[in-house]
Amino acid sequence: MSWTDERVELLKKMWGEGQSASQIAKELGGVTRNAVIGKVHRLGLSNRTTTKTETKPKAEAKPKVAPKPKAAPKPAAPKPEPKPEPATTSATPKPAMSPARKAIIPAGQPLPPQPSANEISPEALAKVNEVEKSAKKLSLMELTERTCKWPVGDPATDNFWFCGLPVQAGKPYCEAHVGVAFQPMSARRDRKR
């Protein structure tokens, strides 16, 4: 099935009238409800100005019954005076909300970078930077069981490579990259505190 101009116009018309995606799919024939929803989103029609319930008001099923007479209101009791709270010397501050939590990010937008609970120590990063200067810079096809498989760079560019230095026994990476990739549990737990 292809989306011809006539079918797209019929889709737009029915969507504007408030028809459901299932009803539109049935009317068009040869398309699924999900195909209709996808086309609606690609055309940018997802925000309807009118809905089906707005175009046809519902008829009331039950006739209105006369309300029962209300009882006379009771006289209001006098309100007690608020007691002053004792002053405290050490007020507990409320936890501050991070700016990322305060902002509402629209759907489909990338989230801002979040701080990691398992940040890498500066010493380990310095060691990795030194090792990467002496790396063999292998391509994917050049990797073996004995070469470090740590990726460096953006895979979508020509400047992407793997470390290629000798691996540590039983690990897929060289000593420097193992220090970054595999961290002891106690060190991670301590950093979270």
N, C-alpha and C positions, 0 to 999 in steps of 0.2 A: 504494500500500500504506500502511495506517495501522497504528500501533502500538496495538493493542487491549490491554485488560488481560490477556486470555488469552495473547496472543503475548508480552507482557512477562514474564509469570510463567514461560512456557516458556523464554524467553531466560535469565532468572535461574537457573532450575533447571539448564539445560544448562551454563551458565557455571560454576555452582558445582560441577558434576560434572567440570569440567575439559575440556569439549568445546572444540574450536577454533572460531574465528569462522566459518570456511568450513563446518564441519559444522553449526553452528547455522543459518547462512544457508540451507543446503541443506534442513534439516529444516523451517524456517519457510516457505520458498518465497516468491518475489516480493521478496526483499531480497538485497542484495549483502553480501559479507564486510565491506566498509567501512561499510555502514549498520549492521551488527551492532556493529562496533567503536565507532562513534560513539555508538550507543545505550548500550553498556556504559559508556562514559566519562561520558555525561550522567547515567546512573543511579548513578554512583560505584562501579561494580563492578570497576574495573580491577585491584584487588589481590585476587588469588585466595588463599583459605586452603589449598586443595588443588589440585594439578595432576594432569593425566592420568597422568604417570609415577609420582606418589605413590600413586594409587589402584590401579594395576595394576603390580606389580613385574615387571620383565623376566625371562624365563627365560634362563638361561645357555646360550649356543649351543655352547660348547666344554666338554668335561669337563676337570676340573682334572688336570694332569699332576703327578706327584710331583716336588718340587724336587730339583735336583742337589745332592749333598753339597758343602758349602763347603770351600774350602782352608783350612788352618790359618792364622790371622792372623800376619803378620810382626811381629817385635818393633818397637816404636816407637822411632824415632831420637830422640836427645835434642834438645829444642828450643833453638835459639840464643837467647841473651839479646838483648832489644831494645836497639838503640843509641839513646842519647839524641840528640834532634834539636838542631842548633845554634840558639841563640837569635838571633832577628832583631830588628833595631832598628825596622824599619817593617813591621809585619804588614799584609797586604792584607786589608781587611775584606770579608766576604761581602756581596753586595748584599742590602739589606733587601727583603723581600717586602711589597708594599703590602697594607693590610688588606683591600682588595677581592679580592685574589688568595687570601688565606688563607681567607676565608669561603666556604663552599660554599652556593650559592644554589639553592634547589629549583627544579625546572623550572616554568615558567609565572610565575615571580616577576620583576618588573622589576629590571634591574641598577642598582646605585647609580650616581650621576653620576660620570663618569670625567674626569680632567683632560685638556684638549685640548692637542695638540701645537702647534696653530695658534691660540693665544689671541690675541684682538684687543687691540691696544694701548689703554691708557686714553685717549690723545689722540683716537684714532679714535672711541671710544665717546662721548667728550664731544662731539665734533663731530656725531655721529649724534643724540645727545639734543637738541642745539640745533636741528638741522635738523628733527627730528620735531615740535618745538614750532610751527614755521612751516609744517608740511606742509599740503597741501590736504585730506587725509583723504578720498580718493575711494573709491567702491565699485567692485566688479569691473566693472560695466557702464559706468562712467564713464572707465575707462582708455583711453588712446590710444597711438599709437606715440611720442608726445612726452612722455608722463607716466611718472614713476618708478613701477615696479611692485613696490617693496619692501613686503612684507606686514608689518603691525604688529598685534600682539594675537593673541587666540585666535579662529580661524575659527568656532568653535562658539558664540561670543557675539555680541551686538549691537555690542560695542565693538571690532569688527575693521574695519580700513581699510588702504588702500594710500597710500604717501607722496604721489604725485601731482605732485611738483615736476618742473621740466624735466630731461630726461635728458641725460647726457653723450653726445657723438656716438658712435654705433656700440655703445652699451651700453643695457641695459634699465633702468638705475638712474640716480639723480641723482649728483652728484659725491661727496657724503658716503657714500652707500650703495655706490658703486663702490669707495671706499677700504676698505670692510669686506669686500665680496664678492670682489673680485679683488686678491690679494696677489702681489707678485713672488716668483718661485721662490727667489731668493737669500735673501730675508727669511725665508721658511718654513724653508729648509734651515738657516739660522743659528740659528733658535729651537729646533730639535730637538737641537742640540749642547749 
